[in-house]
Amino acid sequence: MTVSKNEKARILEAYFEKAITKEEMEVLLIEGIVIPPIPWVISLESEQLKDNRKRELILKVFGLQCRKVEWLESN
């Protein structure tokens, strides 16, 4: 995923302000700030944790709100 110059600048600024760690900075720079949709089928717990963490990082660095959508089973 390509990260724009403005996005890179905001990510680096958050890192220098110690709002995020080096590892978190690398995740955002490598994976970008695109938030994947919440899957219909429950994925592995590790994948869910990774997606949730990425959403939290984007919120922390960019101040973007991600609406949480949860799929409900109907009987």
Secondary structure by P-SEA (a helix, b strand, c coil): ccccaaaaaaaaaaaaaccccaaaaaaaaaacccccccccccccaaaaaaaaaaaaaaaaaccbbbbbbbbbbcc
